[in-house]
């Protein structure tokens, strides 16, 4: 690790030194969003079609990274600073698979190794930091840690590579902590108020709490709906309702945070008491938050169905409908971030029943922080 990186890590440690341990940061939101960024995890960095032969730069967890593809199509992620004078390599050019600095012509291969410096014969044995990438369906993930990448989190989102699913997606840049969005997603009660008009959720939805459980180091929220007629009335895409006329239905919605930056809801409909019925409908709602800094993040969302694949009109209008609701989440997080930063009023924060899943996740995230920064 470089001296600069070591200094940055020490600064992070100093920032939380006022707490006897990381878990004291979980006592209120204002402290919690100051938790150090977590590196030993996969984060979404781009959609597959964003990374091309034209180098682009993105900031992920405070790291400026240049992304491009080799001639064979392999995605590459390297430190976006020339080793010579920190010129941004995203403003340089590719020659074959060599990245040529636009300032003094230093050349790097796709592993980041320094190959040539035009003004001298001696080439120092130096290399840019290279970041592992994983393409999964339409998304590209980057491993930000120093340790060996852990691929276990991908098991929960393997539908990304399942051709049986048709999906829609979108993205935002958010001027707020990714942890505010994580808490928002873990909280079901806000649906009935923040999304009352956009998604048409009635207020009595907030009066029925989901079942909260802990398993395999994760927090799960589960809701079950047993009213077959109500389920049919809200089935999407709408064309599938007629195929289940007169059938007994139970709909389940299970959500959990897969990692610091990935939250997934898995929805499935049990038909006639058979959880393995071929007529069962499955859908996923996937939220992917990648910190740029402690108070800003990139946010991708995706909704995927294994049914109604031929309902083109539905899939054409669905993104605009979803944007209406998801943009309300973004605005809420940005409003809270501004107030948390600007309001100096002495404040005793209130927790409510609807916060249970989010508070459980705080502990998990701060466990990760304690492990990484020990």
C-alpha positions as CSV (number, residue, x, y, z in Angstrom):
1,X,0.0,0.0,0.0
2,X,1.4,3.5,-0.9
3,X,2.2,6.1,1.8
4,X,-0.7,8.2,0.5
5,X,-3.2,5.3,0.7
6,X,-1.9,4.5,4.2
7,X,-2.4,8.1,5.3
8,X,-5.9,8.1,3.9
9,X,-6.8,4.9,5.9
10,X,-5.3,6.5,9.0
11,X,-7.4,9.6,8.4
12,X,-10.5,7.4,8.2
13,X,-9.6,5.7,11.4
14,X,-9.1,9.1,13.1
15,X,-12.5,10.2,11.9
16,X,-14.2,7.5,13.9
17,X,-11.8,7.4,16.9
18,X,-14.3,9.3,19.0
19,X,-16.4,6.1,19.2
20,X,-15.1,3.3,21.4
21,X,-16.0,0.9,18.6
22,X,-17.5,1.1,15.2
23,X,-21.0,0.1,16.4
24,X,-21.4,3.4,18.3
25,X,-21.7,4.9,14.9
26,X,-25.0,3.1,14.5
27,X,-26.7,5.0,17.3
28,X,-28.1,7.7,14.8
29,X,-28.1,8.4,11.1
30,X,-25.8,11.4,11.3
31,X,-23.0,9.3,12.7
32,X,-23.9,6.2,10.7
33,X,-23.4,7.9,7.3
34,X,-19.8,8.8,8.4
35,X,-18.9,5.1,8.6
36,X,-15.8,4.4,6.5
37,X,-16.3,3.1,3.0
38,X,-16.0,-0.6,2.6
39,X,-13.6,-2.0,0.0
40,X,-13.7,-5.7,0.3
41,X,-16.9,-6.1,-1.8
42,X,-18.1,-6.0,-5.4
43,X,-19.8,-2.8,-6.6
44,X,-21.5,-2.0,-9.9
45,X,-19.3,0.3,-11.9
46,X,-21.1,0.5,-15.2
47,X,-23.5,-1.1,-17.6
48,X,-21.9,-3.5,-20.1
49,X,-22.5,-1.1,-23.0
50,X,-20.8,1.8,-21.2
51,X,-17.4,0.2,-21.4
52,X,-16.1,0.4,-25.0
53,X,-12.8,1.1,-26.8
54,X,-13.1,4.7,-25.7
55,X,-11.5,5.1,-22.2
56,X,-13.9,6.6,-19.6
57,X,-13.3,7.6,-16.0
58,X,-15.5,6.9,-13.0
59,X,-14.9,7.6,-9.3
60,X,-15.7,4.5,-7.1
61,X,-15.2,4.8,-3.3
62,X,-12.9,7.8,-3.9
63,X,-10.8,5.9,-6.4
64,X,-10.5,7.5,-9.9
65,X,-10.6,4.5,-12.3
66,X,-10.2,4.4,-16.1
67,X,-12.3,1.7,-17.9
68,X,-12.0,0.4,-21.5
69,X,-12.1,-2.8,-23.5
70,X,-9.2,-4.7,-25.1
71,X,-9.4,-5.6,-28.8
72,X,-10.8,-9.0,-27.8
73,X,-13.6,-7.2,-25.8
74,X,-12.3,-7.9,-22.3
75,X,-13.2,-5.0,-19.9
76,X,-10.2,-3.4,-18.1
77,X,-10.2,-1.2,-15.0
78,X,-7.0,0.6,-14.1
79,X,-5.9,3.5,-11.8
80,X,-6.8,6.7,-13.7
81,X,-3.5,8.5,-12.9
82,X,-0.3,8.2,-14.9
83,X,2.6,7.2,-12.7
84,X,4.6,10.2,-13.9
85,X,2.5,13.3,-13.1
86,X,-1.0,12.1,-12.4
87,X,-2.4,12.9,-15.8
88,X,-5.8,11.3,-16.2
89,X,-5.4,8.3,-18.4
90,X,-9.1,8.5,-19.4
91,X,-8.0,11.5,-21.4
92,X,-5.4,9.4,-23.2
93,X,-5.7,7.0,-26.1
94,X,-5.5,3.3,-26.9
95,X,-3.1,1.9,-29.4
96,X,-4.0,-1.8,-29.8
97,X,-4.3,-2.8,-26.1
98,X,-1.7,-0.3,-24.9
99,X,-3.0,2.8,-23.0
100,X,-0.8,5.7,-24.1
101,X,-0.7,8.7,-21.7
102,X,-1.7,11.9,-23.5
103,X,0.8,14.0,-21.5
104,X,4.3,12.4,-22.1
105,X,3.5,9.1,-23.9
106,X,4.0,6.6,-21.1
107,X,2.6,3.2,-22.2
108,X,0.7,0.6,-20.1
109,X,-0.6,-2.8,-20.9
110,X,-4.1,-4.0,-19.9
111,X,-2.7,-5.3,-16.6
112,X,-1.4,-1.8,-15.8
113,X,2.3,-2.6,-16.3
114,X,4.5,0.3,-17.4
115,X,5.9,-0.7,-20.8
116,X,7.7,2.3,-22.2
117,X,8.6,5.9,-21.5
118,X,9.5,7.6,-24.9
119,X,12.2,10.0,-23.5
120,X,14.3,7.3,-21.8
121,X,15.5,3.8,-22.4
122,X,15.2,2.6,-18.8
123,X,11.7,1.5,-17.9
124,X,11.0,1.3,-14.1
125,X,9.4,-1.8,-12.9
126,X,6.1,-0.1,-12.0
127,X,2.4,-0.7,-12.6
128,X,-0.9,1.0,-12.2
129,X,-3.3,-0.6,-9.8
130,X,-5.6,-3.0,-11.7
131,X,-9.1,-3.7,-10.4
132,X,-10.8,-7.1,-11.0
133,X,-14.1,-6.8,-13.1
134,X,-17.0,-9.2,-13.5
135,X,-19.6,-8.9,-16.2
136,X,-23.0,-10.3,-15.2
137,X,-25.9,-9.8,-17.6
138,X,-26.1,-6.1,-18.5
139,X,-24.0,-5.0,-15.5
140,X,-20.3,-4.7,-14.8
141,X,-19.0,-5.1,-11.2
142,X,-15.7,-4.0,-9.8
143,X,-13.8,-5.5,-6.8
144,X,-12.4,-2.7,-4.8
145,X,-10.6,-4.7,-2.2
146,X,-7.0,-5.9,-1.7
147,X,-8.1,-9.4,-0.8
148,X,-9.2,-12.2,-3.0
149,X,-12.5,-11.4,-4.6
150,X,-15.5,-13.1,-2.9
151,X,-18.1,-14.2,-5.5
152,X,-20.7,-15.6,-3.1
153,X,-22.9,-12.5,-3.3
154,X,-23.6,-13.2,-7.0
155,X,-25.7,-16.2,-6.1
156,X,-28.6,-14.0,-5.0
157,X,-28.6,-12.1,-8.4
158,X,-27.9,-14.9,-10.8
159,X,-31.2,-14.0,-12.6
160,X,-29.1,-11.4,-14.4
161,X,-27.8,-14.1,-16.7
162,X,-31.0,-16.0,-17.0
163,X,-32.5,-15.6,-20.5
164,X,-36.0,-16.5,-19.1
165,X,-36.1,-13.0,-17.6
166,X,-37.0,-9.7,-19.4
167,X,-35.9,-6.6,-17.6
168,X,-36.0,-2.8,-17.6
169,X,-33.4,-0.6,-15.9
170,X,-32.3,3.0,-15.2
171,X,-29.8,5.0,-13.1
172,X,-29.3,8.1,-11.1
173,X,-26.4,10.1,-9.6
174,X,-27.3,10.9,-6.0
175,X,-25.9,13.7,-3.8
176,X,-26.4,11.6,-0.7
177,X,-24.8,8.7,1.2
178,X,-25.5,5.3,-0.2
179,X,-26.3,4.3,3.4
180,X,-29.4,6.5,3.3
181,X,-30.6,4.7,0.2
182,X,-29.9,1.3,1.9
183,X,-32.0,2.3,4.9
184,X,-34.7,3.5,2.6
185,X,-34.8,0.2,0.8
186,X,-34.9,-1.8,4.0
187,X,-37.9,0.2,5.2
188,X,-41.3,-0.9,3.8
189,X,-43.4,1.6,5.7
190,X,-42.4,4.6,3.6
191,X,-44.1,3.0,0.5
192,X,-47.6,4.1,1.8
193,X,-46.6,7.7,2.2
194,X,-43.6,8.6,-0.1
195,X,-45.1,6.5,-2.9
196,X,-48.8,6.9,-2.2
197,X,-49.4,8.7,-5.5
198,X,-46.7,7.3,-7.8
199,X,-47.1,3.6,-7.0
200,X,-50.6,3.9,-5.5
201,X,-49.7,2.2,-2.2
202,X,-52.5,2.6,0.4
203,X,-51.7,3.8,3.9
204,X,-52.9,0.5,5.5
205,X,-49.9,-1.1,3.9
206,X,-47.7,0.4,6.6
207,X,-49.8,-1.2,9.4
208,X,-48.8,-4.7,8.5
209,X,-45.2,-5.4,9.4
210,X,-43.0,-7.9,7.4
211,X,-41.4,-10.8,9.1
212,X,-37.8,-9.9,9.9
213,X,-35.2,-12.7,10.2
214,X,-31.4,-13.1,10.2
215,X,-29.7,-16.0,8.3
216,X,-26.3,-16.5,6.8
217,X,-25.2,-13.1,8.0
218,X,-28.0,-11.3,6.2
219,X,-31.3,-9.5,7.2
220,X,-34.4,-10.7,5.4
221,X,-37.8,-9.0,5.2
222,X,-40.7,-11.3,4.1
223,X,-44.3,-10.4,3.2
224,X,-46.9,-12.8,2.2
225,X,-50.3,-12.0,0.5
226,X,-53.0,-14.7,0.5
227,X,-55.9,-12.8,-1.2
228,X,-56.0,-14.4,-4.6
229,X,-58.4,-11.8,-6.1
230,X,-56.2,-9.0,-4.9
231,X,-53.1,-10.7,-6.2
232,X,-54.7,-11.1,-9.7
233,X,-55.8,-7.4,-9.7
234,X,-52.2,-6.2,-9.4
235,X,-50.3,-8.8,-11.4
236,X,-47.8,-7.4,-13.8
237,X,-47.5,-7.6,-16.7
238,X,-51.3,-7.4,-16.7
239,X,-51.8,-10.0,-19.4
240,X,-50.7,-12.8,-17.1
241,X,-53.8,-12.3,-14.8
242,X,-56.1,-14.1,-17.3
243,X,-53.9,-17.2,-17.3
244,X,-54.4,-17.6,-13.6
245,X,-58.2,-17.0,-13.4
246,X,-59.8,-19.2,-10.8
247,X,-56.5,-20.4,-9.4
248,X,-55.5,-20.2,-5.7
249,X,-52.6,-17.8,-5.3
250,X,-50.1,-16.7,-2.6
251,X,-47.6,-14.0,-3.3
252,X,-44.3,-13.6,-1.5
253,X,-41.9,-10.7,-1.4
254,X,-38.6,-11.3,0.2
255,X,-35.9,-8.5,0.4
256,X,-32.4,-8.3,1.7
257,X,-29.1,-6.4,1.3
258,X,-26.8,-8.7,-0.5
259,X,-23.7,-6.5,0.2
260,X,-23.0,-2.8,1.0
261,X,-24.0,-1.8,-2.5
262,X,-26.6,-4.4,-3.6
263,X,-30.2,-4.8,-2.4
264,X,-32.6,-7.3,-4.0
265,X,-36.3,-8.1,-3.7
266,X,-37.4,-11.5,-4.9
267,X,-41.1,-11.9,-5.6
268,X,-42.8,-15.1,-6.5
269,X,-46.4,-16.4,-6.8
270,X,-47.3,-19.8,-5.5
271,X,-50.1,-21.4,-7.6
272,X,-52.6,-23.9,-6.1
273,X,-50.4,-24.5,-3.1
274,X,-47.5,-25.8,-5.3
275,X,-44.4,-23.7,-4.8
276,X,-42.7,-25.4,-7.8
277,X,-45.7,-24.9,-10.2
278,X,-44.6,-24.2,-13.8
279,X,-47.3,-21.4,-13.7
280,X,-45.6,-19.7,-10.8
281,X,-44.6,-16.1,-11.6
282,X,-41.2,-14.8,-10.5
283,X,-39.8,-11.2,-10.5
284,X,-36.9,-9.4,-9.1
285,X,-36.3,-5.7,-8.1
286,X,-32.6,-5.0,-7.9
287,X,-31.1,-1.8,-6.5
288,X,-27.3,-1.2,-6.8
289,X,-25.6,1.7,-4.9
290,X,-22.0,2.5,-5.5
291,X,-20.4,5.2,-3.3
292,X,-18.5,7.9,-5.1
293,X,-17.7,9.4,-1.7
294,X,-19.3,9.3,1.7
295,X,-21.9,11.8,0.6
296,X,-22.6,10.9,-3.0
297,X,-23.2,7.7,-4.9
298,X,-24.2,6.1,-8.2
299,X,-27.5,4.2,-8.2
300,X,-28.8,1.7,-10.7
301,X,-32.1,0.0,-10.6
302,X,-33.6,-3.0,-12.5
303,X,-36.9,-4.8,-12.5
304,X,-37.0,-8.3,-14.2
305,X,-39.9,-10.7,-14.9
306,X,-39.9,-14.4,-16.0
307,X,-43.3,-13.9,-17.6
308,X,-45.2,-11.6,-20.0
309,X,-42.2,-11.6,-22.3
310,X,-44.3,-10.7,-25.3
311,X,-46.1,-7.7,-23.7
312,X,-44.0,-5.1,-25.5
313,X,-46.2,-2.2,-24.7
314,X,-46.0,-2.9,-21.0
315,X,-42.2,-3.0,-21.1
316,X,-42.1,0.2,-23.0
317,X,-44.1,2.2,-20.5
318,X,-42.8,0.5,-17.4
319,X,-39.5,2.5,-17.1
320,X,-41.3,5.8,-16.9
321,X,-43.7,4.5,-14.3
322,X,-40.8,3.2,-12.2
323,X,-38.8,6.4,-12.6
324,X,-41.6,8.3,-11.0
325,X,-41.4,6.3,-7.8
326,X,-37.6,5.7,-7.6
327,X,-36.9,9.4,-8.2
328,X,-39.0,10.1,-5.0
329,X,-36.5,7.9,-3.1
330,X,-33.6,9.8,-4.6
331,X,-35.1,13.2,-3.6
332,X,-35.8,12.0,-0.1
333,X,-32.3,10.8,0.4
334,X,-30.8,14.1,-0.9
335,X,-33.1,16.1,1.3
336,X,-32.1,14.1,4.4
337,X,-28.4,14.4,3.5
338,X,-28.6,18.2,3.2
339,X,-30.4,18.5,6.6
340,X,-28.0,16.1,8.3
341,X,-25.1,18.3,7.0
342,X,-26.6,21.7,7.5
343,X,-28.8,21.6,10.6
344,X,-26.9,22.0,13.9
345,X,-29.9,21.7,16.1
346,X,-29.4,19.3,19.1
347,X,-31.4,16.3,18.0
348,X,-32.6,13.1,19.7
349,X,-33.4,10.7,16.9
350,X,-36.5,8.5,17.1
351,X,-36.5,4.9,15.8
352,X,-39.8,3.2,14.9
353,X,-41.0,-0.4,14.3
354,X,-40.5,0.1,10.5
355,X,-36.8,0.6,11.1
356,X,-36.1,-2.9,12.3
357,X,-34.6,-4.3,9.2
358,X,-32.5,-1.2,8.6
359,X,-31.2,-1.2,12.1
360,X,-30.2,-4.9,11.8
361,X,-28.4,-4.1,8.6
362,X,-26.5,-1.2,10.3
363,X,-25.0,-3.8,12.7
364,X,-24.0,-6.0,9.8
365,X,-22.4,-3.1,7.9
366,X,-20.5,-1.9,10.9
367,X,-19.3,-5.5,11.5
368,X,-17.8,-5.4,8.0
369,X,-16.2,-2.0,8.8
370,X,-14.7,-3.4,12.0
371,X,-13.3,-6.4,10.1
372,X,-11.8,-4.3,7.3
373,X,-10.3,-1.5,9.5
374,X,-9.2,-3.6,12.4
